[in-house]
Amino acid sequence: MTGWRVQSEILPLEWRHVDRQAKEARLEPGTTKNQGGRVFLFTDTLATLIDELWTDREALRKAGTI
C-alpha cells in the first residue's frame, strides 16, 4: 500500500512519526534510500487501526508497562 520498505522504513517508525489528527505518517529526510522524506496519508481502515493501537498504548502507559 505504501511502497515503503518494511525493515528499514516501517518497523523503525515511532509515534512521533504519526500524526493522528492529520491522518498521516512521515518518514523524515535522511531515513529513506534516497534520503528524501515521505508522507503517507491514512486510509480509513488504517486510521481506525492506528486509533486502536494508540488506545492500547495508552492503557499500557497508564499501567506502567511502558
N, CA, C and O atoms as a Tripos MOL2 file, in Angstrom:
@<TRIPOS>MOLECULE
protein
  264   263    66     0     0
PROTEIN
NO_CHARGES

@<TRIPOS>ATOM
      1 N           0.8200   -1.1950    0.0000 N.3       1 MET1
      2 CA          0.0000    0.0000    0.0000 C.3       1 MET1
      3 C           0.8720    1.2710    0.0000 C.2       1 MET1
      4 O           0.5360    2.2560   -0.6570 O.2       1 MET1
      5 N           1.9800    1.2390    0.7330 N.am      2 THR2
      6 CA          2.8100    2.4360    0.8270 C.3       2 THR2
      7 C           4.0100    2.4010   -0.1070 C.2       2 THR2
      8 O           4.4930    3.4480   -0.5390 O.2       2 THR2
      9 N           4.4940    1.2030   -0.4220 N.am      3 GLY3
     10 CA          5.7350    1.0760   -1.1610 C.3       3 GLY3
     11 C           6.9480    1.2490   -0.2620 C.2       3 GLY3
     12 O           8.0850    1.2100   -0.7320 O.2       3 GLY3
     13 N           6.7070    1.4400    1.0350 N.am      4 TRP4
     14 CA          7.8000    1.6140    1.9720 C.3       4 TRP4
     15 C           8.4380    0.2710    2.2850 C.2       4 TRP4
     16 O           7.7660   -0.7600    2.2560 O.2       4 TRP4
     17 N           9.7200    0.2780    2.5810 N.am      5 ARG5
     18 CA         10.4520   -0.9290    2.9470 C.3       5 ARG5
     19 C          10.1280   -1.2810    4.4010 C.2       5 ARG5
     20 O          10.2230   -0.4370    5.2910 O.2       5 ARG5
     21 N           9.7480   -2.5320    4.6240 N.am      6 VAL6
     22 CA          9.2980   -2.9530    5.9590 C.3       6 VAL6
     23 C          10.4160   -2.8120    6.9900 C.2       6 VAL6
     24 O          10.2380   -2.1230    7.9940 O.2       6 VAL6
     25 N          11.5500   -3.4440    6.7630 N.am      7 GLN7
     26 CA         12.6220   -3.4580    7.7610 C.3       7 GLN7
     27 C          13.2200   -2.0740    8.0370 C.2       7 GLN7
     28 O          13.4610   -1.7220    9.1910 O.2       7 GLN7
     29 N          13.4520   -1.3100    7.0030 N.am      8 SER8
     30 CA         14.1840   -0.0540    7.1970 C.3       8 SER8
     31 C          13.3050    1.1840    7.3080 C.2       8 SER8
     32 O          13.7770    2.2220    7.7710 O.2       8 SER8
     33 N          12.0410    1.1060    6.8980 N.am      9 GLU9
     34 CA         11.1930    2.3060    6.9130 C.3       9 GLU9
     35 C           9.9480    2.1580    7.7920 C.2       9 GLU9
     36 O           9.5680    3.1100    8.4730 O.2       9 GLU9
     37 N           9.3150    1.0000    7.7930 N.am     10 ILE10
     38 CA          8.0720    0.8530    8.5640 C.3      10 ILE10
     39 C           8.3460    0.4590   10.0140 C.2      10 ILE10
     40 O           7.8420    1.1020   10.9350 O.2      10 ILE10
     41 N           9.1380   -0.5920   10.2220 N.am     11 LEU11
     42 CA          9.3590   -1.0720   11.5850 C.3      11 LEU11
     43 C          10.0380   -0.0480   12.5000 C.2      11 LEU11
     44 O           9.7480   -0.0370   13.6970 O.2      11 LEU11
     45 N          10.9230    0.8090   11.9940 N.am     12 PRO12
     46 CA         11.5300    1.8070   12.8860 C.3      12 PRO12
     47 C          10.6070    2.9800   13.2540 C.2      12 PRO12
     48 O          10.9820    3.8150   14.0760 O.2      12 PRO12
     49 N           9.4150    3.0570   12.6630 N.am     13 LEU13
     50 CA          8.5230    4.1810   12.9600 C.3      13 LEU13
     51 C           8.1860    4.2300   14.4470 C.2      13 LEU13
     52 O           8.0160    3.2010   15.1000 O.2      13 LEU13
     53 N           8.0960    5.4440   14.9580 N.am     14 GLU14
     54 CA          7.6910    5.6910   16.3380 C.3      14 GLU14
     55 C           6.4740    6.5960   16.3070 C.2      14 GLU14
     56 O           6.1380    7.1730   15.2730 O.2      14 GLU14
     57 N           5.8150    6.7130   17.4560 N.am     15 TRP15
     58 CA          4.5980    7.5310   17.5000 C.3      15 TRP15
     59 C           4.8690    8.9720   17.0890 C.2      15 TRP15
     60 O           3.9650    9.6460   16.5960 O.2      15 TRP15
     61 N           6.0830    9.4550   17.2780 N.am     16 ARG16
     62 CA          6.3950   10.8370   16.8790 C.3      16 ARG16
     63 C           6.3260   11.0200   15.3570 C.2      16 ARG16
     64 O           6.2730   12.1510   14.8720 O.2      16 ARG16
     65 N           6.3270    9.9220   14.6080 N.am     17 HIS17
     66 CA          6.2240    9.9810   13.1500 C.3      17 HIS17
     67 C           4.7750    9.9050   12.6650 C.2      17 HIS17
     68 O           4.5090    9.9980   11.4670 O.2      17 HIS17
     69 N           3.8540    9.7370   13.5950 N.am     18 VAL18
     70 CA          2.4420    9.5560   13.2510 C.3      18 VAL18
     71 C           1.6590   10.7740   13.7220 C.2      18 VAL18
     72 O           1.7410   11.1660   14.8860 O.2      18 VAL18
     73 N           0.9040   11.3640   12.8110 N.am     19 ASP19
     74 CA          0.0320   12.4870   13.1490 C.3      19 ASP19
     75 C          -1.4030   11.9870   13.0140 C.2      19 ASP19
     76 O          -1.9540   11.9210   11.9150 O.2      19 ASP19
     77 N          -1.9940   11.6390   14.1500 N.am     20 ARG20
     78 CA         -3.3520   11.0780   14.1230 C.3      20 ARG20
     79 C          -4.3860   12.1090   13.6970 C.2      20 ARG20
     80 O          -5.3900   11.7570   13.0780 O.2      20 ARG20
     81 N          -4.1560   13.3680   14.0160 N.am     21 GLN21
     82 CA         -5.0890   14.4320   13.6270 C.3      21 GLN21
     83 C          -5.1130   14.6100   12.1060 C.2      21 GLN21
     84 O          -6.1790   14.6900   11.4950 O.2      21 GLN21
     85 N          -3.9190   14.6710   11.5060 N.am     22 ALA22
     86 CA         -3.8050   14.8680   10.0600 C.3      22 ALA22
     87 C          -3.9620   13.5600    9.2910 C.2      22 ALA22
     88 O          -4.0650   13.5560    8.0650 O.2      22 ALA22
     89 N          -3.9800   12.4400   10.0330 N.am     23 LYS23
     90 CA         -4.0990   11.1070    9.4410 C.3      23 LYS23
     91 C          -2.9830   10.8470    8.4390 C.2      23 LYS23
     92 O          -3.2180   10.5390    7.2710 O.2      23 LYS23
     93 N          -1.7210   10.9890    8.9580 N.am     24 GLU24
     94 CA         -0.5710   10.7360    8.1110 C.3      24 GLU24
     95 C           0.5940   10.2040    8.9410 C.2      24 GLU24
     96 O           0.6920   10.4400   10.1460 O.2      24 GLU24
     97 N           1.4710    9.4800    8.2530 N.am     25 ALA25
     98 CA          2.7240    9.0120    8.8360 C.3      25 ALA25
     99 C           3.8460    9.6010    7.9890 C.2      25 ALA25
    100 O           3.7190    9.7400    6.7720 O.2      25 ALA25
    101 N           4.9530    9.9470    8.6600 N.am     26 ARG26
    102 CA          6.0490   10.6100    7.9650 C.3      26 ARG26
    103 C           7.3430    9.8250    8.1240 C.2      26 ARG26
    104 O           7.6430    9.2930    9.1930 O.2      26 ARG26
    105 N           8.0900    9.7680    7.0510 N.am     27 LEU27
    106 CA          9.4770    9.3190    7.1010 C.3      27 LEU27
    107 C          10.3160   10.5800    6.9940 C.2      27 LEU27
    108 O          10.1810   11.3400    6.0350 O.2      27 LEU27
    109 N          11.1660   10.7990    7.9550 N.am     28 GLU28
    110 CA         11.9760   12.0190    7.9880 C.3      28 GLU28
    111 C          13.0470   11.9790    6.8990 C.2      28 GLU28
    112 O          13.5310   10.9050    6.5400 O.2      28 GLU28
    113 N          13.4140   13.1390    6.3770 N.am     29 PRO29
    114 CA         14.5330   13.1920    5.4220 C.3      29 PRO29
    115 C          15.7800   12.5640    6.0460 C.2      29 PRO29
    116 O          16.0780   12.7750    7.2220 O.2      29 PRO29
    117 N          16.4890   11.8010    5.2450 N.am     30 GLY30
    118 CA         17.6880   11.1290    5.7210 C.3      30 GLY30
    119 C          17.4480    9.7040    6.1890 C.2      30 GLY30
    120 O          18.3980    8.9690    6.4570 O.2      30 GLY30
    121 N          16.1770    9.3050    6.2910 N.am     31 THR31
    122 CA         15.8690    7.9510    6.7630 C.3      31 THR31
    123 C          15.4340    7.0210    5.6430 C.2      31 THR31
    124 O          15.1060    5.8610    5.8920 O.2      31 THR31
    125 N          15.4260    7.5170    4.4140 N.am     32 THR32
    126 CA         14.9850    6.7080    3.2820 C.3      32 THR32
    127 C          16.1650    6.4460    2.3400 C.2      32 THR32
    128 O          17.2230    7.0650    2.4570 O.2      32 THR32
    129 N          15.9610    5.5330    1.4260 N.am     33 LYS33
    130 CA         17.0330    5.1540    0.4950 C.3      33 LYS33
    131 C          17.5600    6.3570   -0.2920 C.2      33 LYS33
    132 O          18.7650    6.4840   -0.5060 O.2      33 LYS33
    133 N          16.6510    7.2370   -0.7200 N.am     34 ASN34
    134 CA         17.0820    8.4040   -1.4960 C.3      34 ASN34
    135 C          17.2940    9.6400   -0.6200 C.2      34 ASN34
    136 O          17.5190   10.7390   -1.1270 O.2      34 ASN34
    137 N          17.2180    9.4470    0.7030 N.am     35 GLN35
    138 CA         17.4560   10.4970    1.6980 C.3      35 GLN35
    139 C          16.3510   11.5550    1.7660 C.2      35 GLN35
    140 O          16.4470   12.4900    2.5600 O.2      35 GLN35
    141 N          15.2950   11.4180    0.9360 N.am     36 GLY36
    142 CA         14.1920   12.3620    0.9860 C.3      36 GLY36
    143 C          13.1200   11.8880    1.9610 C.2      36 GLY36
    144 O          12.9820   10.6880    2.1970 O.2      36 GLY36
    145 N          12.3740   12.8070    2.5170 N.am     37 GLY37
    146 CA         11.2790   12.4410    3.3930 C.3      37 GLY37
    147 C          10.0700   11.9990    2.5820 C.2      37 GLY37
    148 O           9.9800   12.2620    1.3820 O.2      37 GLY37
    149 N           9.1510   11.3280    3.2470 N.am     38 ARG38
    150 CA          7.9090   10.9080    2.5930 C.3      38 ARG38
    151 C           6.7580   11.0320    3.5750 C.2      38 ARG38
    152 O           6.9490   10.9660    4.7890 O.2      38 ARG38
    153 N           5.5640   11.2110    3.0360 N.am     39 VAL39
    154 CA          4.3510   11.2720    3.8460 C.3      39 VAL39
    155 C           3.3470   10.2870    3.2610 C.2      39 VAL39
    156 O           3.1540   10.2210    2.0470 O.2      39 VAL39
    157 N           2.7140    9.5280    4.1420 N.am     40 PHE40
    158 CA          1.6710    8.5950    3.7150 C.3      40 PHE40
    159 C           0.3780    8.9690    4.4070 C.2      40 PHE40
    160 O           0.3150    9.0030    5.6360 O.2      40 PHE40
    161 N          -0.6590    9.2510    3.6240 N.am     41 LEU41
    162 CA         -1.9710    9.5720    4.1820 C.3      41 LEU41
    163 C          -2.7130    8.2860    4.5020 C.2      41 LEU41
    164 O          -2.7200    7.3510    3.7020 O.2      41 LEU41
    165 N          -3.3390    8.2390    5.6750 N.am     42 PHE42
    166 CA         -4.0470    7.0440    6.1140 C.3      42 PHE42
    167 C          -5.2950    6.7940    5.2850 C.2      42 PHE42
    168 O          -5.9960    7.7270    4.8920 O.2      42 PHE42
    169 N          -5.5590    5.5300    5.0280 N.am     43 THR43
    170 CA         -6.8700    5.1240    4.5440 C.3      43 THR43
    171 C          -7.7810    5.1100    5.7690 C.2      43 THR43
    172 O          -7.2910    5.1880    6.8960 O.2      43 THR43
    173 N          -9.0770    5.0140    5.5740 N.am     44 ASP44
    174 CA        -10.0000    4.9520    6.7090 C.3      44 ASP44
    175 C          -9.7040    3.7340    7.5850 C.2      44 ASP44
    176 O          -9.7510    3.8190    8.8120 O.2      44 ASP44
    177 N          -9.4000    2.6090    6.9520 N.am     45 THR45
    178 CA         -9.0990    1.3880    7.6980 C.3      45 THR45
    179 C          -7.8360    1.5560    8.5280 C.2      45 THR45
    180 O          -7.7920    1.1460    9.6880 O.2      45 THR45
    181 N          -6.8110    2.1570    7.9370 N.am     46 LEU46
    182 CA         -5.5700    2.3720    8.6720 C.3      46 LEU46
    183 C          -5.7700    3.3640    9.8140 C.2      46 LEU46
    184 O          -5.2000    3.1810   10.8890 O.2      46 LEU46
    185 N          -6.5600    4.3990    9.6040 N.am     47 ALA47
    186 CA         -6.8390    5.3690   10.6660 C.3      47 ALA47
    187 C          -7.5050    4.6760   11.8530 C.2      47 ALA47
    188 O          -7.1820    4.9690   13.0040 O.2      47 ALA47
    189 N          -8.4310    3.7610   11.5780 N.am     48 THR48
    190 CA         -9.0940    3.0100   12.6460 C.3      48 THR48
    191 C          -8.0840    2.1480   13.4000 C.2      48 THR48
    192 O          -8.0930    2.1100   14.6310 O.2      48 THR48
    193 N          -7.2230    1.4620   12.6690 N.am     49 LEU49
    194 CA         -6.2010    0.6170   13.2840 C.3      49 LEU49
    195 C          -5.2460    1.4480   14.1410 C.2      49 LEU49
    196 O          -4.9260    1.0580   15.2640 O.2      49 LEU49
    197 N          -4.7950    2.5770   13.6260 N.am     50 ILE50
    198 CA         -3.8860    3.4530   14.3680 C.3      50 ILE50
    199 C          -4.5460    3.9250   15.6600 C.2      50 ILE50
    200 O          -3.8990    3.9580   16.7070 O.2      50 ILE50
    201 N          -5.8200    4.2900   15.5990 N.am     51 ASP51
    202 CA         -6.5310    4.7170   16.8100 C.3      51 ASP51
    203 C          -6.6310    3.5820   17.8290 C.2      51 ASP51
    204 O          -6.5040    3.8180   19.0310 O.2      51 ASP51
    205 N          -6.8560    2.3610   17.3630 N.am     52 GLU52
    206 CA         -6.9140    1.2100   18.2680 C.3      52 GLU52
    207 C          -5.5490    0.9530   18.9030 C.2      52 GLU52
    208 O          -5.4660    0.6630   20.0970 O.2      52 GLU52
    209 N          -4.4840    1.0550   18.1180 N.am     53 LEU53
    210 CA         -3.1380    0.8730   18.6450 C.3      53 LEU53
    211 C          -2.7930    1.9620   19.6620 C.2      53 LEU53
    212 O          -2.1360    1.6860   20.6660 O.2      53 LEU53
    213 N          -3.2270    3.1850   19.4110 N.am     54 TRP54
    214 CA         -2.9860    4.2840   20.3490 C.3      54 TRP54
    215 C          -3.7140    4.0260   21.6690 C.2      54 TRP54
    216 O          -3.1660    4.2690   22.7450 O.2      54 TRP54
    217 N          -4.9320    3.5410   21.5810 N.am     55 THR55
    218 CA         -5.6930    3.2210   22.7950 C.3      55 THR55
    219 C          -4.9700    2.1410   23.5990 C.2      55 THR55
    220 O          -4.8590    2.2450   24.8200 O.2      55 THR55
    221 N          -4.4810    1.1110   22.9220 N.am     56 ASP56
    222 CA         -3.7190    0.0480   23.5940 C.3      56 ASP56
    223 C          -2.4540    0.6080   24.2270 C.2      56 ASP56
    224 O          -2.1090    0.2530   25.3550 O.2      56 ASP56
    225 N          -1.7680    1.4760   23.5070 N.am     57 ARG57
    226 CA         -0.5480    2.0820   24.0220 C.3      57 ARG57
    227 C          -0.8280    2.8970   25.2790 C.2      57 ARG57
    228 O          -0.0850    2.8120   26.2560 O.2      57 ARG57
    229 N          -1.8870    3.6760   25.2540 N.am     58 GLU58
    230 CA         -2.2330    4.4910   26.4180 C.3      58 GLU58
    231 C          -2.5760    3.6220   27.6220 C.2      58 GLU58
    232 O          -2.2150    3.9680   28.7470 O.2      58 GLU58
    233 N          -3.2580    2.5110   27.4150 N.am     59 ALA59
    234 CA         -3.5780    1.5930   28.5090 C.3      59 ALA59
    235 C          -2.2980    1.0150   29.1090 C.2      59 ALA59
    236 O          -2.1750    0.9170   30.3300 O.2      59 ALA59
    237 N          -1.3510    0.6330   28.2610 N.am     60 LEU60
    238 CA         -0.0580    0.1220   28.7450 C.3      60 LEU60
    239 C           0.7170    1.2030   29.4900 C.2      60 LEU60
    240 O           1.3680    0.9230   30.4960 O.2      60 LEU60
    241 N           0.6470    2.4250   29.0010 N.am     61 ARG61
    242 CA          1.3390    3.5440   29.6670 C.3      61 ARG61
    243 C           0.7580    3.7800   31.0470 C.2      61 ARG61
    244 O           1.4970    3.9490   32.0170 O.2      61 ARG61
    245 N          -0.5690    3.7940   31.1380 N.am     62 LYS62
    246 CA         -1.2410    4.0270   32.4260 C.3      62 LYS62
    247 C          -0.9740    2.9010   33.4170 C.2      62 LYS62
    248 O          -0.9400    3.1250   34.6270 O.2      62 LYS62
    249 N          -0.7830    1.6860   32.8970 N.am     63 ALA63
    250 CA         -0.4990    0.5380   33.7590 C.3      63 ALA63
    251 C           0.9730    0.5060   34.1830 C.2      63 ALA63
    252 O           1.3610   -0.3200   35.0100 O.2      63 ALA63
    253 N           1.7970    1.4030   33.6180 N.am     64 GLY64
    254 CA          3.1920    1.4580   33.9510 C.3      64 GLY64
    255 C           4.0550    0.4560   33.2030 C.2      64 GLY64
    256 O           5.2240    0.2630   33.5380 O.2      64 GLY64
    257 N           3.4870   -0.1770   32.1980 N.am     65 THR65
    258 CA          4.2280   -1.1480   31.4020 C.3      65 THR65
    259 C           5.2170   -0.4580   30.4750 C.2      65 THR65
    260 O           6.3210   -0.9550   30.2550 O.2      65 THR65
    261 N           4.8210    0.6840   29.9350 N.am     66 ILE66
    262 CA          5.7380    1.4640   29.1030 C.3      66 ILE66
    263 C           5.7820    2.8880   29.6010 C.2      66 ILE66
    264 O           6.4970    3.7170   29.0370 O.2      66 ILE66
@<TRIPOS>BOND
     1     1     2 1
     2     2     3 1
     3     3     4 2
     4     3     5 am
     5     5     6 1
     6     6     7 1
     7     7     8 2
     8     7     9 am
     9     9    10 1
    10    10    11 1
    11    11    12 2
    12    11    13 am
    13    13    14 1
    14    14    15 1
    15    15    16 2
    16    15    17 am
    17    17    18 1
    18    18    19 1
    19    19    20 2
    20    19    21 am
    21    21    22 1
    22    22    23 1
    23    23    24 2
    24    23    25 am
    25    25    26 1
    26    26    27 1
    27    27    28 2
    28    27    29 am
    29    29    30 1
    30    30    31 1
    31    31    32 2
    32    31    33 am
    33    33    34 1
    34    34    35 1
    35    35    36 2
    36    35    37 am
    37    37    38 1
    38    38    39 1
    39    39    40 2
    40    39    41 am
    41    41    42 1
    42    42    43 1
    43    43    44 2
    44    43    45 am
    45    45    46 1
    46    46    47 1
    47    47    48 2
    48    47    49 am
    49    49    50 1
    50    50    51 1
    51    51    52 2
    52    51    53 am
    53    53    54 1
    54    54    55 1
    55    55    56 2
    56    55    57 am
    57    57    58 1
    58    58    59 1
    59    59    60 2
    60    59    61 am
    61    61    62 1
    62    62    63 1
    63    63    64 2
    64    63    65 am
    65    65    66 1
    66    66    67 1
    67    67    68 2
    68    67    69 am
    69    69    70 1
    70    70    71 1
    71    71    72 2
    72    71    73 am
    73    73    74 1
    74    74    75 1
    75    75    76 2
    76    75    77 am
    77    77    78 1
    78    78    79 1
    79    79    80 2
    80    79    81 am
    81    81    82 1
    82    82    83 1
    83    83    84 2
    84    83    85 am
    85    85    86 1
    86    86    87 1
    87    87    88 2
    88    87    89 am
    89    89    90 1
    90    90    91 1
    91    91    92 2
    92    91    93 am
    93    93    94 1
    94    94    95 1
    95    95    96 2
    96    95    97 am
    97    97    98 1
    98    98    99 1
    99    99   100 2
   100    99   101 am
   101   101   102 1
   102   102   103 1
   103   103   104 2
   104   103   105 am
   105   105   106 1
   106   106   107 1
   107   107   108 2
   108   107   109 am
   109   109   110 1
   110   110   111 1
   111   111   112 2
   112   111   113 am
   113   113   114 1
   114   114   115 1
   115   115   116 2
   116   115   117 am
   117   117   118 1
   118   118   119 1
   119   119   120 2
   120   119   121 am
   121   121   122 1
   122   122   123 1
   123   123   124 2
   124   123   125 am
   125   125   126 1
   126   126   127 1
   127   127   128 2
   128   127   129 am
   129   129   130 1
   130   130   131 1
   131   131   132 2
   132   131   133 am
   133   133   134 1
   134   134   135 1
   135   135   136 2
   136   135   137 am
   137   137   138 1
   138   138   139 1
   139   139   140 2
   140   139   141 am
   141   141   142 1
   142   142   143 1
   143   143   144 2
   144   143   145 am
   145   145   146 1
   146   146   147 1
   147   147   148 2
   148   147   149 am
   149   149   150 1
   150   150   151 1
   151   151   152 2
   152   151   153 am
   153   153   154 1
   154   154   155 1
   155   155   156 2
   156   155   157 am
   157   157   158 1
   158   158   159 1
   159   159   160 2
   160   159   161 am
   161   161   162 1
   162   162   163 1
   163   163   164 2
   164   163   165 am
   165   165   166 1
   166   166   167 1
   167   167   168 2
   168   167   169 am
   169   169   170 1
   170   170   171 1
   171   171   172 2
   172   171   173 am
   173   173   174 1
   174   174   175 1
   175   175   176 2
   176   175   177 am
   177   177   178 1
   178   178   179 1
   179   179   180 2
   180   179   181 am
   181   181   182 1
   182   182   183 1
   183   183   184 2
   184   183   185 am
   185   185   186 1
   186   186   187 1
   187   187   188 2
   188   187   189 am
   189   189   190 1
   190   190   191 1
   191   191   192 2
   192   191   193 am
   193   193   194 1
   194   194   195 1
   195   195   196 2
   196   195   197 am
   197   197   198 1
   198   198   199 1
   199   199   200 2
   200   199   201 am
   201   201   202 1
   202   202   203 1
   203   203   204 2
   204   203   205 am
   205   205   206 1
   206   206   207 1
   207   207   208 2
   208   207   209 am
   209   209   210 1
   210   210   211 1
   211   211   212 2
   212   211   213 am
   213   213   214 1
   214   214   215 1
   215   215   216 2
   216   215   217 am
   217   217   218 1
   218   218   219 1
   219   219   220 2
   220   219   221 am
   221   221   222 1
   222   222   223 1
   223   223   224 2
   224   223   225 am
   225   225   226 1
   226   226   227 1
   227   227   228 2
   228   227   229 am
   229   229   230 1
   230   230   231 1
   231   231   232 2
   232   231   233 am
   233   233   234 1
   234   234   235 1
   235   235   236 2
   236   235   237 am
   237   237   238 1
   238   238   239 1
   239   239   240 2
   240   239   241 am
   241   241   242 1
   242   242   243 1
   243   243   244 2
   244   243   245 am
   245   245   246 1
   246   246   247 1
   247   247   248 2
   248   247   249 am
   249   249   250 1
   250   250   251 1
   251   251   252 2
   252   251   253 am
   253   253   254 1
   254   254   255 1
   255   255   256 2
   256   255   257 am
   257   257   258 1
   258   258   259 1
   259   259   260 2
   260   259   261 am
   261   261   262 1
   262   262   263 1
   263   263   264 2
@<TRIPOS>SUBSTRUCTURE
     1 MET1         2 RESIDUE 1 A MET
     2 THR2         6 RESIDUE 1 A THR
     3 GLY3        10 RESIDUE 1 A GLY
     4 TRP4        14 RESIDUE 1 A TRP
     5 ARG5        18 RESIDUE 1 A ARG
     6 VAL6        22 RESIDUE 1 A VAL
     7 GLN7        26 RESIDUE 1 A GLN
     8 SER8        30 RESIDUE 1 A SER
     9 GLU9        34 RESIDUE 1 A GLU
    10 ILE10       38 RESIDUE 1 A ILE
    11 LEU11       42 RESIDUE 1 A LEU
    12 PRO12       46 RESIDUE 1 A PRO
    13 LEU13       50 RESIDUE 1 A LEU
    14 GLU14       54 RESIDUE 1 A GLU
    15 TRP15       58 RESIDUE 1 A TRP
    16 ARG16       62 RESIDUE 1 A ARG
    17 HIS17       66 RESIDUE 1 A HIS
    18 VAL18       70 RESIDUE 1 A VAL
    19 ASP19       74 RESIDUE 1 A ASP
    20 ARG20       78 RESIDUE 1 A ARG
    21 GLN21       82 RESIDUE 1 A GLN
    22 ALA22       86 RESIDUE 1 A ALA
    23 LYS23       90 RESIDUE 1 A LYS
    24 GLU24       94 RESIDUE 1 A GLU
    25 ALA25       98 RESIDUE 1 A ALA
    26 ARG26      102 RESIDUE 1 A ARG
    27 LEU27      106 RESIDUE 1 A LEU
    28 GLU28      110 RESIDUE 1 A GLU
    29 PRO29      114 RESIDUE 1 A PRO
    30 GLY30      118 RESIDUE 1 A GLY
    31 THR31      122 RESIDUE 1 A THR
    32 THR32      126 RESIDUE 1 A THR
    33 LYS33      130 RESIDUE 1 A LYS
    34 ASN34      134 RESIDUE 1 A ASN
    35 GLN35      138 RESIDUE 1 A GLN
    36 GLY36      142 RESIDUE 1 A GLY
    37 GLY37      146 RESIDUE 1 A GLY
    38 ARG38      150 RESIDUE 1 A ARG
    39 VAL39      154 RESIDUE 1 A VAL
    40 PHE40      158 RESIDUE 1 A PHE
    41 LEU41      162 RESIDUE 1 A LEU
    42 PHE42      166 RESIDUE 1 A PHE
    43 THR43      170 RESIDUE 1 A THR
    44 ASP44      174 RESIDUE 1 A ASP
    45 THR45      178 RESIDUE 1 A THR
    46 LEU46      182 RESIDUE 1 A LEU
    47 ALA47      186 RESIDUE 1 A ALA
    48 THR48      190 RESIDUE 1 A THR
    49 LEU49      194 RESIDUE 1 A LEU
    50 ILE50      198 RESIDUE 1 A ILE
    51 ASP51      202 RESIDUE 1 A ASP
    52 GLU52      206 RESIDUE 1 A GLU
    53 LEU53      210 RESIDUE 1 A LEU
    54 TRP54      214 RESIDUE 1 A TRP
    55 THR55      218 RESIDUE 1 A THR
    56 ASP56      222 RESIDUE 1 A ASP
    57 ARG57      226 RESIDUE 1 A ARG
    58 GLU58      230 RESIDUE 1 A GLU
    59 ALA59      234 RESIDUE 1 A ALA
    60 LEU60      238 RESIDUE 1 A LEU
    61 ARG61      242 RESIDUE 1 A ARG
    62 LYS62      246 RESIDUE 1 A LYS
    63 ALA63      250 RESIDUE 1 A ALA
    64 GLY64      254 RESIDUE 1 A GLY
    65 THR65      258 RESIDUE 1 A THR
    66 ILE66      262 RESIDUE 1 A ILE
